[in-house]
Amino acid sequence: SSGINAEYGLACAAHHNIIVCNSDSLLEQEVAWLKSIEHHNKFYPLNETLLKGHLQICRELVSISSLPTKLLLGSQDNGPLLLPSLLFNYLFPASKMLLDQRKFPDIEIRDDLPICQTPQTQEAAFNLIGALCKGCLENLGFVVNSTKELFYSEHNLLNSWEFPPSIHPRNPKGFVGLKNGGATCYMNAVLQQLYMIPQIRANLLSLPCLEDGTEGDMSAAKLHHLGVAKQVQAIFCALKESKHQYYTPDGFWRAFKLWGEPVNL
């Protein structure tokens, strides 16, 4: 509640042009906090209320700051570069990674997640970007050019506003599903039930990975069983770590055979 009261008081001050004592110092502290969490382990999301509160308080402090301060905070090289942080770390790290990979093909591809992983924190981050750009053409230009490069380059030009993503992200507090291949719903249910048994899940995931070509002189039956085990292990890894809404177990579909017959898709 104290965060809400602070935000409300700052909003009133901005609306009535009231000078807030130590506003520059408070803003510096908020920006320092936002920068300090950029390297937070994003597989363990921050408390949503805490993150949203800091973003909102920072927005209100920015709204009563001077234009030189907005420019220094937002996009000047000698400042904290808050706008690049918000765009590339808080909101769109995957898009930034793909852009960097196109520019530098040898760069390591990483599974990066945004700091803002809920609609509420994402809205707060966008509002802070808006506050930094209000009345500051340099900051606005940086945002326009950055978003054009991220989303409107020749590699990913959209032709329609009604763009349906091929796959949605995993709910931060939810499970990963398995795609139905047309006649695999019962198979998926069995795999998901096995995954939810802690002992089976832990034992299968702890098995050492066997690289292709190291099977030696195994019999055909043993090779088949080994191939199925490897694919089930891959499914369990996806159910545990994937950041997508569902996983497509096409490798398992190819490896598994029932009475010698492949999966009927």
C-alpha positions in Angstrom: 0.0 0.0 0.0 2.9 2.4 0.7 4.0 1.9 -3.0 0.5 2.8 -4.2 0.4 5.9 -1.9 3.9 7.0 -3.2 2.8 6.6 -6.8 -0.5 8.5 -6.2 1.4 11.3 -4.4 3.9 11.6 -7.2 1.1 11.6 -9.8 -0.6 14.4 -8.0 2.6 16.4 -7.8 3.1 16.0 -11.5 -0.5 17.1 -12.3 -0.3 20.2 -10.1 3.4 21.1 -10.9 4.4 20.6 -7.3 8.1 20.4 -6.6 9.0 17.1 -4.9 12.0 17.3 -2.5 14.8 14.9 -3.4 13.1 13.8 -6.5 16.4 13.5 -8.4 17.8 11.3 -5.6 14.7 9.2 -5.5 14.8 8.8 -9.3 18.5 7.8 -9.2 17.7 5.1 -6.6 14.8 3.7 -8.7 16.9 3.6 -11.9 19.7 1.9 -10.0 17.3 -0.8 -8.8 15.9 -1.4 -12.3 19.4 -1.7 -13.7 20.5 -4.0 -10.8 18.0 -6.7 -11.7 18.9 -7.0 -15.3 21.0 -10.1 -14.6 18.4 -11.7 -12.3 17.8 -15.3 -13.1 14.6 -15.0 -15.2 13.7 -18.6 -14.8 12.6 -17.5 -11.3 10.4 -14.4 -12.0 10.5 -11.5 -9.7 7.6 -10.7 -7.5 5.1 -9.1 -9.8 3.9 -6.5 -7.3 7.4 -5.4 -6.4 8.5 -5.1 -10.0 5.3 -3.3 -11.1 5.7 -0.9 -8.1 9.2 0.1 -9.0 8.4 0.7 -12.6 5.4 2.8 -11.7 7.2 4.9 -9.2 10.0 5.4 -11.7 7.5 6.5 -14.3 6.0 9.1 -12.0 9.5 10.4 -11.0 10.4 10.6 -14.7 7.2 12.5 -15.5 8.3 15.4 -13.1 11.9 15.4 -14.3 13.5 17.9 -16.7 14.1 17.1 -20.4 17.9 16.9 -20.0 17.3 14.3 -17.2 15.0 12.3 -19.4 17.5 12.3 -22.2 20.4 11.4 -19.9 18.5 8.5 -18.3 16.9 7.3 -21.6 19.4 7.1 -24.4 22.6 9.1 -23.8 25.8 7.0 -23.8 27.0 8.6 -20.6 23.8 7.7 -18.7 22.3 4.4 -17.5 20.7 3.7 -20.9 17.3 2.9 -19.4 15.5 2.8 -22.7 17.7 0.0 -24.2 17.3 -1.9 -20.9 13.5 -1.6 -21.1 13.3 -2.6 -24.7 16.0 -5.3 -24.9 15.9 -6.9 -21.4 12.5 -6.1 -19.8 10.3 -6.6 -22.9 11.9 -8.0 -26.0 15.2 -9.9 -25.3 14.4 -12.8 -27.7 13.8 -10.3 -30.6 17.1 -8.6 -29.7 18.9 -11.9 -29.7 17.6 -12.8 -33.1 18.6 -9.4 -34.5 22.1 -9.8 -33.1 22.3 -13.3 -34.5 21.5 -12.1 -38.0 24.2 -9.4 -37.7 26.8 -11.7 -36.1 26.1 -15.4 -37.2 28.7 -16.7 -34.9 27.1 -15.3 -31.7 25.8 -17.8 -29.2 22.1 -18.3 -29.2 20.7 -18.2 -25.7 17.2 -18.9 -24.3 16.5 -15.5 -22.9 13.3 -14.4 -21.1 12.0 -10.9 -20.5 12.1 -9.5 -17.0 8.5 -8.5 -17.4 6.6 -11.7 -17.8 3.1 -10.7 -16.9 0.7 -8.2 -18.7 0.7 -6.0 -15.6 4.5 -5.5 -15.5 4.7 -5.2 -19.3 2.1 -2.4 -19.2 4.2 -0.7 -16.4 7.3 -0.9 -18.5 5.6 0.5 -21.6 4.2 3.4 -19.5 7.8 4.1 -18.3 9.0 4.2 -21.9 6.2 6.6 -22.7 7.2 8.9 -19.8 10.8 8.9 -21.0 9.7 9.8 -24.5 7.1 12.5 -23.6 8.5 15.8 -24.8 11.9 14.3 -25.6 12.4 13.7 -29.4 15.8 12.1 -29.0 14.3 9.3 -26.8 11.3 8.9 -29.0 13.6 8.6 -32.0 15.6 5.9 -30.3 12.5 3.9 -29.5 11.1 4.3 -33.1 14.4 3.2 -34.7 14.9 0.3 -32.3 11.4 -1.1 -32.7 11.7 -0.7 -36.5 15.0 -2.7 -36.4 13.5 -5.3 -34.1 10.2 -6.0 -35.8 10.1 -4.3 -39.3 13.4 -5.4 -40.9 13.4 -7.3 -44.2 13.6 -10.6 -42.2 10.4 -10.3 -40.3 8.2 -7.7 -42.1 4.5 -8.3 -41.2 1.8 -7.9 -43.8 -1.2 -7.9 -41.5 -2.2 -6.5 -38.1 -4.0 -9.7 -37.3 -0.8 -11.8 -36.8 -1.4 -15.0 -34.9 1.8 -16.3 -33.3 2.5 -19.9 -34.2 3.0 -20.8 -30.5 2.3 -18.9 -27.3 4.6 -18.6 -24.3 4.2 -20.9 -21.3 2.2 -19.5 -18.4 4.7 -18.4 -15.7 2.9 -20.6 -13.2 1.6 -23.3 -15.6 2.7 -26.6 -17.2 3.9 -27.3 -20.7 1.5 -29.3 -22.9 2.1 -31.9 -25.6 0.8 -31.4 -29.1 -1.7 -33.9 -30.4 -0.6 -35.5 -33.6 -4.1 -36.4 -34.5 -4.4 -39.7 -32.7 -1.9 -39.3 -29.9 -4.0 -37.9 -27.1 -3.9 -41.1 -25.0 -0.2 -41.4 -25.6 0.3 -37.8 -24.5 -1.8 -38.4 -21.4 0.3 -41.4 -20.4 3.6 -39.5 -20.9 2.3 -36.6 -18.8 1.2 -38.9 -16.0 4.6 -40.6 -16.0 6.3 -37.1 -15.9 4.2 -36.2 -12.8 5.7 -39.1 -10.8 8.7 -37.6 -9.2 10.8 -40.8 -9.0 10.3 -41.6 -12.7 10.9 -38.1 -13.8 14.1 -37.7 -11.7 15.6 -41.1 -12.8 14.9 -40.5 -16.5 16.3 -37.0 -16.5 19.4 -38.1 -14.7 20.3 -40.7 -17.3 23.5 -39.7 -19.2 22.8 -38.6 -22.8 24.0 -41.0 -25.4 25.3 -39.4 -28.5 24.4 -40.7 -31.9 26.9 -43.1 -33.3 27.9 -44.5 -29.9 25.4 -47.4 -29.9 28.0 -50.0 -31.0 26.8 -53.5 -31.9 23.4 -53.3 -30.2 20.6 -55.5 -31.4 17.7 -54.0 -33.3 15.4 -54.4 -30.3 17.8 -52.7 -27.9 18.4 -49.9 -30.4 14.6 -49.4 -30.6 14.3 -49.3 -26.9 17.2 -46.9 -26.6 15.8 -44.6 -29.2 12.4 -44.5 -27.4 14.1 -43.8 -24.1 16.1 -40.9 -25.6 12.9 -39.4 -27.0 11.0 -39.7 -23.7 13.9 -38.0 -22.0 13.7 -35.2 -24.5 10.0 -34.9 -23.8 10.6 -34.8 -20.0 13.2 -32.1 -20.5 10.7 -30.0 -22.6 8.0 -30.5 -20.0 10.3 -29.3 -17.3 12.3 -26.4 -18.9 10.5 -25.3 -22.1 9.2 -21.7 -22.2 6.6 -22.5 -24.9 3.0 -23.4 -24.3 3.4 -26.9 -25.7 6.0 -29.2 -27.1 5.8 -31.3 -30.3 7.2 -34.8 -29.7 7.8 -35.6 -33.3 11.0 -37.4 -32.5 9.0 -39.8 -30.2 6.4 -40.3 -33.0 9.2 -41.5 -35.3 10.9 -43.7 -32.8 8.0 -45.4 -31.1 6.5 -48.5 -32.7 3.5 -50.5 -31.5 3.6 -54.1 -32.6 6.2 -53.1 -35.2 4.0 -50.3 -36.7 4.8 -46.6 -36.5 2.5 -44.1 -34.8 -0.6 -43.4 -36.9 -0.6 -39.6 -37.3 
